[in-house]
Each structure stands twice: as C-alpha cells, then as structure tokens.
Amino acid sequence: MNSKTSSNPLNIVVIVAALGYFVDIYDLTLFGIVRVPSLRAIGIPEEQIKDAGVYLLNFQMIGMLLGGIVWGVLGDKKGRLSTLFLTILLYSLANIANGFVQNLDQYAILRLIAGFGLAGELGIGITLVSEVMTKESRAWGTSIVSAIGIAGAVLAFFVAEWGWKQAYWIGGTLGLALLGLRVYVHESGMFDRLKESSAKRGNFLSLFSSKKRFLKYISCILVGIPVWYVVGILIFFSKEFAQVLHVTGPINTGKCIMFHYSGAAFGSIITGYLSQKLASRKKALIIALLALGSFCAWYFMAEGISTTVFYFITFALGLAMGYWAVFITVASEQFGTNIRSTVTTTVPNFVRGATALMTLWWTSMSGGMGILQSAIVIAVIVIPLGIASTFFLEESYGKNLDYTEEE
C-alpha cells in the first residue's frame, strides 16, 4: 500500500484497522460477558458482584481516558502506524495477564492497563483510514472498520463458553498475531507531508485555546456519550434490569452483549450508507440518535416481556448505536492533520471514560430511586444533549482533510 489515497474500502489499511478494532471490541465486551463467572472464581460474594463489576469497569474506562490522550498525542507526533501497533502490543499482553488474576486488586490493575492500551487502537485506526481513503469513500472505509470490529463481541460470547481465563488468553493471542500485518501497512501520505511542514503536531491544549475548536471538540464528545450510556449501563447490567422489569425468564448478560453488538455491526453499515446517501454526516447522526432514544424508551417500558423480546430490544439498541463509526469519522473530519490523531483518539475515549461518571451517578441514585428510574433520568439528559450537539459540528461530508490547524 503506497501513501496515495484509495477508493477501495477493502484496502490493507482498512483491513488492519478493522482487525485491530475486532480485538479491541472483543476485549471490551469480554469483560462484560465474563464479569460474573470471573468474579465468582476469585472469591467475590454474590451480593458484591454488581458493585465489583462497576469498580472494574470504571478502572478500565479511566485507563482508556488516560490512554486516549497519550496515544492521540503520540499519533500526531510520532506517526499513526507505530502508535497503532504499540497500543495493540500493550493491550494484548494485558489481556494474557488478565487470565492469571487471583484477586480484585490484580483484576483492577490489569483492567486499567488493558484500557490504557485499548484507548489508542480505534482512534488511530480511524485517523489512518480517513487519511488514506478518498474523501468520497472514507465513510465506507470507517463503516467497514466498525462493522468488522464490532463482530469481535460475537466471538467473545462464544469463546467465553470455554472459560473466562481461556477467553482472555485467546484475546491476547489474537492481538499479538495482528502485529504480523504491520509489514504490509505504510504511513499515511498526509502525515508524511505534515512532518515536512512547520506546523506544531499533537498539541492537546490547542483544543482549548480557540472557542471554535473547543466547541467542536466538546460537541463531538457529547454526540458519542449516548452510545456508552447504553453499553455501560443498559447492556452490561441487563441481567439486573431484566429482574426489575420482571422479564419472564432468565437473562444471560453475555447473550445481551452478543445480540447488541450484532445489531451494531449492521447499524454501522446502515448509518454509513445513510451518511453517503444523504450526503450528510449530521443528518445520519440525528436519525440514529432519535432511533436510539426510541429504543431506550421501549427498553424502559418492557415490563413482563419474554426473554426473546428482551434480546430483540438489545439488538435494536445495537442497530441505533451503529452510528459510532460515523461519529468517530466526523470527529476525525472536524480538525486538521496536525491534531487529527489527538482528537480522533481522545474523543471516543473521553466518551468511554464518561461511563465511569454515568455508572457512579446511576449507582448513587439507584439507592433511592431504583436502577430503572435512575437510568431513565440519565437517558433523558444524555440523548437530547447528543442530538443538540450535532448542530454545533461542521458538515464534513466530502471535506478535504489535507490541512493543518493554526495555533
């Protein structure tokens, strides 16, 4: 693959980014799938499993928040490619080590390290894909990255059947195997040209030095937060919600995650298609957010439904949250080449990091309101905020990305 742009949505850069995201999603969802059996195995009492799960999820998300900044800046300063493969190496090794944990503290530390490593993969991958694809076809490239990557959740569900330790070891091994593809991928031409310019690269603070840049940056984050509200609360704790909703049968959290991400894989292609068909990223985002709000309302009102209908609702929520790929593409398209990696990597990880705040808020309200009512309160705040924030973003469909930001 040379440094020229490509209109082929299945070029080697897209394939490597997609496989990297596949391992990324495998790891992120694997924790939700093996949360209960792994915590039981290390001796956590049944009544403490929910709180221990929130504790570990928050450690992982804090790691992603910190890693997003570090990897994003490195991607702009040192290059997209070297940073991408360094992140894959770190989270692969952390995954393998995760299969050997003996207590909650060890588990938390490794979730923090894994989260730190995972933080760079998606943003760097999308940055690289955006810069090597033509402006007319890059949404197809990023949608394919997301669709293939999200399928990692399906593999995680089936592999988890072999045992939680084995599932972590397999995830780490998949990541290490991916490193072998590095020899076939080259740096983006835009970054190569950037190195020859005098533009300052990877200045994270420059996002706060201009009102216009700051508003766009915050708006990007707010657009994405509903996705991880759904994943981090409604899906990861679906078993607890099903009990409150009196679903007529036992609910398997792993199945909920698998169905949800199966829906998201289809949703990635659908939202990508809409953004191309409508020639508008913003319209596609608004449609997806409205659908997400509608499916959340269905989830909250699903009193006494069957397990089949409950699983279908989780699938429908996945279809709507498939806008994740277009959302990250939009973040990448909003800013110049000299801070593009910083933005594209920090935005999704600040969104993921916000999960820690939302779960803490949800947990604190649950004592007085119950888990369902407190989840509704958060939904009626984050989803309208996400919709409103799209209006503060530039329409970036067909935008030329080969430019730099002024300091």
DRENDO-1510 file (C-alpha; in Angstrom, 1 decimal, always signed):
<recs>
REC; n; res; u; v; w
REC; 1; MET; +0.0; +0.0; +0.0 .
REC; 2; ASN; +1.6; +3.3; -1.0 .
REC; 3; SER; +0.9; +6.7; +0.5 .
REC; 4; LYS; -1.7; +7.7; -2.2 .
REC; 5; THR; -5.3; +7.8; -1.3 .
REC; 6; SER; -7.5; +4.8; -2.2 .
REC; 7; SER; -11.2; +4.5; -3.1 .
REC; 8; ASN; -11.2; +0.8; -2.3 .
REC; 9; PRO; -12.9; +0.2; +1.0 .
REC; 10; LEU; -11.2; -3.1; +1.5 .
REC; 11; ASN; -7.6; -1.9; +1.2 .
REC; 12; ILE; -4.9; -3.3; +3.6 .
REC; 13; VAL; -5.2; -0.2; +5.9 .
REC; 14; VAL; -8.9; -0.8; +6.4 .
REC; 15; ILE; -8.4; -4.5; +6.9 .
REC; 16; VAL; -5.7; -4.0; +9.6 .
REC; 17; ALA; -7.7; -1.2; +11.3 .
REC; 18; ALA; -10.8; -3.4; +11.2 .
REC; 19; LEU; -9.0; -6.4; +12.7 .
REC; 20; GLY; -7.4; -4.2; +15.4 .
REC; 21; TYR; -10.9; -2.9; +16.3 .
REC; 22; PHE; -12.1; -6.5; +16.3 .
REC; 23; VAL; -9.7; -7.4; +19.0 .
REC; 24; ASP; -10.5; -4.1; +20.8 .
REC; 25; ILE; -14.2; -4.9; +20.9 .
REC; 26; TYR; -13.5; -8.5; +21.8 .
REC; 27; ASP; -11.7; -7.3; +24.9 .
REC; 28; LEU; -14.1; -4.6; +25.9 .
REC; 29; THR; -17.1; -6.8; +25.7 .
REC; 30; LEU; -15.4; -9.9; +27.1 .
REC; 31; PHE; -15.2; -8.3; +30.5 .
REC; 32; GLY; -19.0; -7.7; +30.5 .
REC; 33; ILE; -19.6; -11.3; +29.4 .
REC; 34; VAL; -17.3; -13.0; +31.9 .
REC; 35; ARG; -17.9; -10.4; +34.7 .
REC; 36; VAL; -20.0; -12.7; +36.9 .
REC; 37; PRO; -18.1; -16.0; +36.4 .
REC; 38; SER; -14.7; -14.4; +36.8 .
REC; 39; LEU; -15.6; -12.5; +39.9 .
REC; 40; ARG; -17.1; -15.6; +41.4 .
REC; 41; ALA; -14.0; -17.6; +40.6 .
REC; 42; ILE; -11.7; -15.1; +42.5 .
REC; 43; GLY; -14.0; -15.3; +45.6 .
REC; 44; ILE; -16.2; -12.3; +45.3 .
REC; 45; PRO; -19.5; -12.9; +47.3 .
REC; 46; GLU; -22.7; -12.9; +45.2 .
REC; 47; GLU; -24.1; -9.8; +46.8 .
REC; 48; GLN; -20.9; -7.8; +45.9 .
REC; 49; ILE; -20.7; -8.8; +42.3 .
REC; 50; LYS; -22.6; -5.9; +40.9 .
REC; 51; ASP; -20.5; -3.3; +42.8 .
REC; 52; ALA; -17.3; -5.1; +42.0 .
REC; 53; GLY; -18.3; -5.1; +38.3 .
REC; 54; VAL; -18.9; -1.3; +38.4 .
REC; 55; TYR; -15.5; -0.9; +40.1 .
REC; 56; LEU; -13.6; -2.9; +37.5 .
REC; 57; LEU; -15.5; -1.2; +34.6 .
REC; 58; ASN; -14.5; +2.2; +36.0 .
REC; 59; PHE; -10.9; +1.2; +36.3 .
REC; 60; GLN; -10.9; +0.1; +32.6 .
REC; 61; MET; -12.6; +3.3; +31.5 .
REC; 62; ILE; -10.2; +5.5; +33.5 .
REC; 63; GLY; -7.4; +3.7; +31.7 .
REC; 64; MET; -9.0; +4.5; +28.4 .
REC; 65; LEU; -9.4; +8.1; +29.3 .
REC; 66; LEU; -5.7; +8.5; +30.2 .
REC; 67; GLY; -4.6; +6.4; +27.2 .
REC; 68; GLY; -6.7; +8.3; +24.8 .
REC; 69; ILE; -4.6; +11.5; +25.5 .
REC; 70; VAL; -1.2; +9.7; +25.4 .
REC; 71; TRP; -1.8; +7.7; +22.3 .
REC; 72; GLY; -3.6; +10.6; +20.5 .
REC; 73; VAL; -0.7; +12.9; +21.0 .
REC; 74; LEU; +1.9; +10.2; +20.1 .
REC; 75; GLY; -0.1; +9.5; +16.9 .
REC; 76; ASP; +0.4; +13.2; +15.8 .
REC; 77; LYS; +3.9; +13.5; +17.0 .
REC; 78; LYS; +5.5; +10.1; +16.1 .
REC; 79; GLY; +3.1; +8.7; +13.5 .
REC; 80; ARG; -0.2; +6.9; +13.2 .
REC; 81; LEU; +1.3; +3.5; +12.3 .
REC; 82; SER; +3.9; +3.0; +15.0 .
REC; 83; THR; +1.5; +4.2; +17.7 .
REC; 84; LEU; -1.3; +1.9; +16.4 .
REC; 85; PHE; +0.8; -1.2; +16.8 .
REC; 86; LEU; +2.2; -0.2; +20.1 .
REC; 87; THR; -1.3; +0.0; +21.5 .
REC; 88; ILE; -2.1; -3.4; +20.2 .
REC; 89; LEU; +1.0; -4.9; +21.8 .
REC; 90; LEU; +0.1; -3.4; +25.2 .
REC; 91; TYR; -3.5; -4.5; +25.4 .
REC; 92; SER; -2.6; -7.9; +24.1 .
REC; 93; LEU; -0.1; -8.5; +26.9 .
REC; 94; ALA; -2.5; -7.2; +29.5 .
REC; 95; ASN; -5.2; -9.5; +28.2 .
REC; 96; ILE; -3.0; -12.5; +28.6 .
REC; 97; ALA; -2.0; -11.5; +32.1 .
REC; 98; ASN; -5.7; -11.0; +32.9 .
REC; 99; GLY; -6.2; -14.7; +32.7 .
REC; 100; PHE; -4.0; -15.2; +35.7 .
REC; 101; VAL; -5.6; -12.8; +38.2 .
REC; 102; GLN; -6.2; -14.1; +41.8 .
REC; 103; ASN; -8.0; -11.2; +43.5 .
REC; 104; LEU; -9.9; -8.0; +42.8 .
REC; 105; ASP; -7.0; -5.6; +43.1 .
REC; 106; GLN; -5.0; -7.5; +40.5 .
REC; 107; TYR; -8.0; -7.6; +38.2 .
REC; 108; ALA; -8.5; -3.8; +38.6 .
REC; 109; ILE; -4.8; -3.0; +37.8 .
REC; 110; LEU; -4.9; -5.2; +34.6 .
REC; 111; ARG; -8.2; -3.7; +33.5 .
REC; 112; LEU; -6.6; -0.3; +33.9 .
REC; 113; ILE; -3.6; -1.3; +31.8 .
REC; 114; ALA; -5.7; -3.0; +29.2 .
REC; 115; GLY; -8.0; +0.0; +29.0 .
REC; 116; PHE; -4.9; +2.3; +28.6 .
REC; 117; GLY; -3.7; +0.1; +25.7 .
REC; 118; LEU; -7.2; -0.2; +24.1 .
REC; 119; ALA; -7.6; +3.5; +24.1 .
REC; 120; GLY; -5.4; +4.1; +21.1 .
REC; 121; GLU; -6.5; +1.4; +18.7 .
REC; 122; LEU; -9.8; +2.8; +17.3 .
REC; 123; GLY; -8.9; +6.5; +17.1 .
REC; 124; ILE; -5.5; +5.9; +15.5 .
REC; 125; GLY; -7.0; +3.3; +13.1 .
REC; 126; ILE; -9.8; +5.7; +12.0 .
REC; 127; THR; -7.4; +8.5; +11.6 .
REC; 128; LEU; -5.2; +6.4; +9.3 .
REC; 129; VAL; -8.2; +5.1; +7.3 .
REC; 130; SER; -9.6; +8.7; +6.9 .
REC; 131; GLU; -6.3; +9.9; +5.6 .
REC; 132; VAL; -5.7; +7.1; +3.1 .
REC; 133; MET; -9.2; +6.9; +1.7 .
REC; 134; THR; -10.6; +9.4; -0.9 .
REC; 135; LYS; -13.0; +12.0; +0.6 .
REC; 136; GLU; -15.9; +10.4; -1.3 .
REC; 137; SER; -15.3; +6.9; +0.1 .
REC; 138; ARG; -13.8; +7.3; +3.5 .
REC; 139; ALA; -17.2; +6.8; +5.3 .
REC; 140; TRP; -17.4; +3.3; +3.7 .
REC; 141; GLY; -13.9; +2.5; +4.9 .
REC; 142; THR; -14.6; +3.6; +8.5 .
REC; 143; SER; -18.0; +1.8; +8.5 .
REC; 144; ILE; -16.3; -1.4; +7.4 .
REC; 145; VAL; -13.8; -1.0; +10.2 .
REC; 146; SER; -16.6; -0.6; +12.7 .
REC; 147; ALA; -18.8; -3.5; +11.3 .
REC; 148; ILE; -16.0; -6.0; +11.3 .
REC; 149; GLY; -14.6; -4.8; +14.6 .
REC; 150; ILE; -17.9; -4.9; +16.4 .
REC; 151; ALA; -18.2; -8.6; +15.3 .
REC; 152; GLY; -15.5; -9.2; +17.9 .
REC; 153; ALA; -18.3; -9.1; +20.5 .
REC; 154; VAL; -19.9; -12.2; +18.9 .
REC; 155; LEU; -16.6; -14.1; +19.0 .
REC; 156; ALA; -16.1; -13.1; +22.7 .
REC; 157; PHE; -19.5; -14.6; +23.5 .
REC; 158; PHE; -18.7; -18.0; +22.0 .
REC; 159; VAL; -15.1; -18.1; +23.2 .
REC; 160; ALA; -16.3; -17.3; +26.8 .
REC; 161; GLU; -18.1; -20.6; +26.8 .
REC; 162; TRP; -14.6; -22.3; +27.1 .
REC; 163; GLY; -13.9; -20.4; +30.3 .
REC; 164; TRP; -13.1; -16.9; +31.3 .
REC; 165; LYS; -9.3; -17.4; +31.6 .
REC; 166; GLN; -9.1; -19.1; +28.2 .
REC; 167; ALA; -11.1; -16.3; +26.7 .
REC; 168; TYR; -8.7; -13.6; +28.0 .
REC; 169; TRP; -5.7; -15.7; +26.7 .
REC; 170; ILE; -7.2; -16.1; +23.3 .
REC; 171; GLY; -7.9; -12.4; +23.0 .
REC; 172; GLY; -4.3; -11.5; +23.8 .
REC; 173; THR; -3.0; -14.1; +21.3 .
REC; 174; LEU; -5.2; -12.6; +18.6 .
REC; 175; GLY; -3.8; -9.2; +19.2 .
REC; 176; LEU; -0.2; -10.4; +19.0 .
REC; 177; ALA; -1.0; -12.3; +15.8 .
REC; 178; LEU; -2.2; -9.0; +14.3 .
REC; 179; LEU; +1.2; -7.4; +14.8 .
REC; 180; GLY; +2.5; -9.6; +12.0 .
REC; 181; LEU; +0.4; -7.5; +9.5 .
REC; 182; ARG; +2.5; -4.4; +10.2 .
REC; 183; VAL; +4.9; -5.1; +7.4 .
REC; 184; TYR; +2.1; -4.6; +4.8 .
REC; 185; VAL; +1.0; -1.2; +6.0 .
REC; 186; HIS; +2.6; +2.2; +5.4 .
REC; 187; GLU; +2.1; +5.6; +7.0 .
REC; 188; SER; -0.5; +8.0; +5.5 .
REC; 189; GLY; +0.7; +10.4; +2.9 .
REC; 190; MET; -0.9; +13.3; +4.8 .
REC; 191; PHE; +1.2; +12.6; +7.9 .
REC; 192; ASP; +4.4; +12.3; +5.8 .
REC; 193; ARG; +3.7; +15.7; +4.3 .
REC; 194; LEU; +2.9; +17.1; +7.8 .
REC; 195; LYS; +6.4; +16.0; +9.0 .
REC; 196; GLU; +7.9; +18.3; +6.4 .
REC; 197; SER; +5.9; +21.3; +7.5 .
REC; 198; SER; +6.5; +23.7; +10.4 .
REC; 199; ALA; +3.1; +23.0; +12.0 .
REC; 200; LYS; +3.1; +22.1; +15.6 .
REC; 201; ARG; +1.9; +18.5; +16.0 .
REC; 202; GLY; -0.1; +16.8; +18.7 .
REC; 203; ASN; -0.8; +20.0; +20.9 .
REC; 204; PHE; -3.7; +18.8; +23.0 .
REC; 205; LEU; -4.0; +22.2; +24.7 .
REC; 206; SER; -4.6; +23.9; +21.4 .
REC; 207; LEU; -8.1; +22.3; +21.5 .
REC; 208; PHE; -8.9; +24.7; +24.4 .
REC; 209; SER; -7.1; +27.8; +23.1 .
REC; 210; SER; -9.8; +28.6; +20.5 .
REC; 211; LYS; -13.5; +28.9; +21.2 .
REC; 212; LYS; -14.4; +27.4; +17.9 .
REC; 213; ARG; -12.2; +24.4; +18.3 .
REC; 214; PHE; -13.3; +23.9; +21.9 .
REC; 215; LEU; -17.0; +24.0; +21.0 .
REC; 216; LYS; -16.5; +21.5; +18.2 .
REC; 217; TYR; -14.4; +19.2; +20.4 .
REC; 218; ILE; -16.9; +19.1; +23.3 .
REC; 219; SER; -19.8; +18.7; +20.8 .
REC; 220; CYS; -18.0; +15.6; +19.3 .
REC; 221; ILE; -17.8; +14.1; +22.8 .
REC; 222; LEU; -21.4; +14.8; +23.7 .
REC; 223; VAL; -22.7; +13.2; +20.5 .
REC; 224; GLY; -21.0; +9.9; +21.4 .
REC; 225; ILE; -21.9; +9.7; +25.1 .
REC; 226; PRO; -25.3; +8.0; +24.5 .
REC; 227; VAL; -23.6; +5.0; +22.9 .
REC; 228; TRP; -21.7; +4.2; +26.1 .
REC; 229; TYR; -24.6; +5.1; +28.3 .
REC; 230; VAL; -26.4; +2.2; +26.6 .
REC; 231; VAL; -23.5; -0.2; +26.6 .
REC; 232; GLY; -22.1; +0.6; +30.0 .
REC; 233; ILE; -25.5; +0.6; +31.9 .
REC; 234; LEU; -28.4; -0.9; +29.9 .
REC; 235; ILE; -26.4; -3.7; +28.3 .
REC; 236; PHE; -23.6; -4.6; +30.8 .
REC; 237; PHE; -26.2; -4.7; +33.6 .
REC; 238; SER; -29.0; -6.1; +31.5 .
REC; 239; LYS; -29.5; -9.0; +33.9 .
REC; 240; GLU; -30.3; -6.7; +36.8 .
REC; 241; PHE; -32.7; -4.6; +34.6 .
REC; 242; ALA; -34.4; -7.8; +33.4 .
REC; 243; GLN; -35.2; -8.7; +37.0 .
REC; 244; VAL; -36.6; -5.3; +37.8 .
REC; 245; LEU; -38.7; -5.4; +34.6 .
REC; 246; HIS; -39.9; -8.9; +35.5 .
REC; 247; VAL; -38.8; -10.4; +32.2 .
REC; 248; THR; -40.4; -13.9; +32.0 .
REC; 249; GLY; -37.3; -16.0; +32.1 .
REC; 250; PRO; -33.6; -15.8; +32.9 .
REC; 251; ILE; -31.4; -13.3; +31.0 .
REC; 252; ASN; -27.8; -14.0; +30.1 .
REC; 253; THR; -25.7; -10.9; +30.0 .
REC; 254; GLY; -23.3; -12.4; +27.5 .
REC; 255; LYS; -26.2; -13.0; +25.1 .
REC; 256; CYS; -27.4; -9.5; +25.5 .
REC; 257; ILE; -23.9; -8.2; +24.6 .
REC; 258; MET; -23.7; -10.5; +21.7 .
REC; 259; PHE; -27.1; -9.5; +20.3 .
REC; 260; HIS; -26.4; -5.9; +20.9 .
REC; 261; TYR; -23.1; -5.8; +19.1 .
REC; 262; SER; -24.6; -8.0; +16.3 .
REC; 263; GLY; -27.1; -5.2; +15.8 .
REC; 264; ALA; -24.3; -2.6; +16.0 .
REC; 265; ALA; -22.4; -4.3; +13.2 .
REC; 266; PHE; -25.4; -4.0; +10.9 .
REC; 267; GLY; -26.1; -0.5; +12.2 .
REC; 268; SER; -22.6; +0.6; +11.3 .
REC; 269; ILE; -23.2; -0.2; +7.6 .
REC; 270; ILE; -26.7; +1.3; +7.7 .
REC; 271; THR; -25.6; +4.6; +9.2 .
REC; 272; GLY; -22.6; +4.8; +6.9 .
REC; 273; TYR; -24.9; +4.2; +4.0 .
REC; 274; LEU; -27.2; +7.0; +5.2 .
REC; 275; SER; -24.4; +9.4; +5.5 .
REC; 276; GLN; -23.4; +8.7; +1.9 .
REC; 277; LYS; -26.9; +8.6; +0.5 .
REC; 278; LEU; -27.9; +11.8; +2.2 .
REC; 279; ALA; -24.5; +13.4; +1.6 .
REC; 280; SER; -24.6; +14.5; +5.2 .
REC; 281; ARG; -22.9; +13.1; +8.3 .
REC; 282; LYS; -25.1; +15.3; +10.6 .
REC; 283; LYS; -28.4; +14.0; +9.2 .
REC; 284; ALA; -27.3; +10.4; +9.7 .
REC; 285; LEU; -26.2; +11.1; +13.3 .
REC; 286; ILE; -29.5; +12.8; +14.1 .
REC; 287; ILE; -31.6; +9.9; +12.7 .
REC; 288; ALA; -29.5; +7.4; +14.6 .
REC; 289; LEU; -29.8; +9.3; +17.9 .
REC; 290; LEU; -33.6; +9.6; +17.5 .
REC; 291; ALA; -33.8; +5.9; +16.9 .
REC; 292; LEU; -31.6; +5.3; +20.0 .
REC; 293; GLY; -33.9; +7.4; +22.1 .
REC; 294; SER; -37.0; +5.5; +20.9 .
REC; 295; PHE; -35.4; +2.1; +21.6 .
REC; 296; CYS; -34.3; +3.2; +25.0 .
REC; 297; ALA; -38.0; +4.1; +25.8 .
REC; 298; TRP; -39.0; +0.6; +24.6 .
REC; 299; TYR; -36.4; -0.9; +26.9 .
REC; 300; PHE; -37.7; +1.1; +29.9 .
REC; 301; MET; -41.4; +0.1; +29.2 .
REC; 302; ALA; -40.7; -3.6; +28.6 .
REC; 303; GLU; -42.5; -4.8; +31.7 .
REC; 304; GLY; -43.2; -8.5; +31.8 .
REC; 305; ILE; -41.9; -9.3; +28.3 .
REC; 306; SER; -40.4; -12.6; +27.2 .
REC; 307; THR; -36.7; -13.2; +27.0 .
REC; 308; THR; -36.9; -13.3; +23.2 .
REC; 309; VAL; -38.4; -9.8; +23.0 .
REC; 310; PHE; -35.8; -8.5; +25.6 .
REC; 311; TYR; -32.9; -9.9; +23.5 .
REC; 312; PHE; -34.5; -8.3; +20.4 .
REC; 313; ILE; -34.6; -4.9; +22.1 .
REC; 314; THR; -30.9; -5.2; +22.9 .
REC; 315; PHE; -30.3; -6.0; +19.2 .
REC; 316; ALA; -32.4; -2.9; +18.2 .
REC; 317; LEU; -30.4; -0.7; +20.5 .
REC; 318; GLY; -27.3; -2.0; +18.7 .
REC; 319; LEU; -28.7; -1.0; +15.3 .
REC; 320; ALA; -29.1; +2.5; +16.6 .
REC; 321; MET; -25.7; +2.7; +18.3 .
REC; 322; GLY; -24.1; +1.7; +15.0 .
REC; 323; TYR; -23.7; +5.4; +14.4 .
REC; 324; TRP; -20.4; +5.1; +16.4 .
REC; 325; ALA; -18.4; +4.7; +13.2 .
REC; 326; VAL; -19.9; +7.8; +11.6 .
REC; 327; PHE; -19.4; +9.7; +14.9 .
REC; 328; ILE; -15.7; +8.9; +15.0 .
REC; 329; THR; -15.3; +9.7; +11.3 .
REC; 330; VAL; -17.0; +13.1; +12.0 .
REC; 331; ALA; -14.6; +13.8; +14.8 .
REC; 332; SER; -11.7; +13.0; +12.5 .
REC; 333; GLU; -13.0; +15.3; +9.8 .
REC; 334; GLN; -13.5; +18.3; +12.1 .
REC; 335; PHE; -9.8; +19.1; +12.6 .
REC; 336; GLY; -6.5; +19.5; +10.8 .
REC; 337; THR; -3.9; +16.9; +10.2 .
REC; 338; ASN; -1.6; +18.2; +13.0 .
REC; 339; ILE; -4.1; +17.4; +15.7 .
REC; 340; ARG; -6.3; +14.9; +14.0 .
REC; 341; SER; -5.0; +11.8; +15.8 .
REC; 342; THR; -5.2; +13.6; +19.1 .
REC; 343; VAL; -8.9; +14.4; +18.5 .
REC; 344; THR; -9.9; +11.1; +17.0 .
REC; 345; THR; -8.3; +9.2; +19.8 .
REC; 346; THR; -9.3; +11.3; +22.8 .
REC; 347; VAL; -12.9; +11.9; +21.7 .
REC; 348; PRO; -14.1; +8.2; +21.8 .
REC; 349; ASN; -12.0; +7.6; +25.0 .
REC; 350; PHE; -13.5; +10.6; +26.8 .
REC; 351; VAL; -16.9; +9.2; +25.8 .
REC; 352; ARG; -15.9; +5.8; +27.2 .
REC; 353; GLY; -14.4; +7.5; +30.3 .
REC; 354; ALA; -17.7; +9.2; +30.8 .
REC; 355; THR; -19.1; +5.8; +31.5 .
REC; 356; ALA; -17.3; +5.9; +34.9 .
REC; 357; LEU; -19.2; +9.1; +35.8 .
REC; 358; MET; -22.5; +7.8; +34.5 .
REC; 359; THR; -22.3; +4.5; +36.3 .
REC; 360; LEU; -21.3; +6.2; +39.6 .
REC; 361; TRP; -24.2; +8.6; +39.1 .
REC; 362; TRP; -26.5; +5.7; +38.3 .
REC; 363; THR; -25.3; +3.8; +41.3 .
REC; 364; SER; -25.7; +6.7; +43.7 .
REC; 365; MET; -29.3; +7.4; +42.5 .
REC; 366; SER; -30.3; +3.8; +42.5 .
REC; 367; GLY; -30.4; +3.6; +46.3 .
REC; 368; GLY; -33.4; +6.0; +46.5 .
REC; 369; MET; -34.9; +5.7; +43.0 .
REC; 370; GLY; -34.1; +2.2; +41.9 .
REC; 371; ILE; -31.9; +1.2; +39.0 .
REC; 372; LEU; -34.6; +1.7; +36.3 .
REC; 373; GLN; -35.8; +5.2; +37.3 .
REC; 374; SER; -32.2; +6.4; +37.8 .
REC; 375; ALA; -31.3; +5.0; +34.3 .
REC; 376; ILE; -34.2; +6.9; +32.8 .
REC; 377; VAL; -33.0; +10.2; +34.4 .
REC; 378; ILE; -29.6; +9.8; +32.8 .
REC; 379; ALA; -31.1; +8.9; +29.4 .
REC; 380; VAL; -33.3; +12.0; +29.2 .
REC; 381; ILE; -30.2; +14.1; +29.7 .
REC; 382; VAL; -27.5; +12.5; +27.6 .
REC; 383; ILE; -29.6; +11.6; +24.5 .
REC; 384; PRO; -31.1; +15.1; +23.9 .
REC; 385; LEU; -27.6; +16.6; +24.6 .
REC; 386; GLY; -26.2; +14.3; +21.9 .
REC; 387; ILE; -28.8; +15.4; +19.4 .
REC; 388; ALA; -28.4; +19.1; +20.2 .
REC; 389; SER; -24.6; +18.8; +19.9 .
REC; 390; THR; -24.7; +17.7; +16.3 .
REC; 391; PHE; -25.8; +21.2; +15.4 .
REC; 392; PHE; -22.5; +22.7; +16.6 .
REC; 393; LEU; -20.5; +20.4; +14.2 .
REC; 394; GLU; -19.4; +21.3; +10.7 .
REC; 395; GLU; -21.0; +19.2; +7.9 .
REC; 396; SER; -17.9; +17.3; +6.9 .
REC; 397; TYR; -19.2; +15.0; +4.1 .
REC; 398; GLY; -16.7; +15.3; +1.2 .
REC; 399; LYS; -14.4; +17.6; +3.1 .
REC; 400; ASN; -10.7; +17.8; +2.1 .
REC; 401; LEU; -8.7; +16.8; +5.2 .
REC; 402; ASP; -5.2; +17.8; +4.0 .
REC; 403; TYR; -4.8; +20.9; +6.0 .
REC; 404; THR; -3.4; +22.0; +9.4 .
REC; 405; GLU; -4.8; +23.9; +12.3 .
REC; 406; GLU; -3.4; +27.3; +13.2 .
REC; 407; GLU; -2.1; +27.7; +16.8 .
</recs>
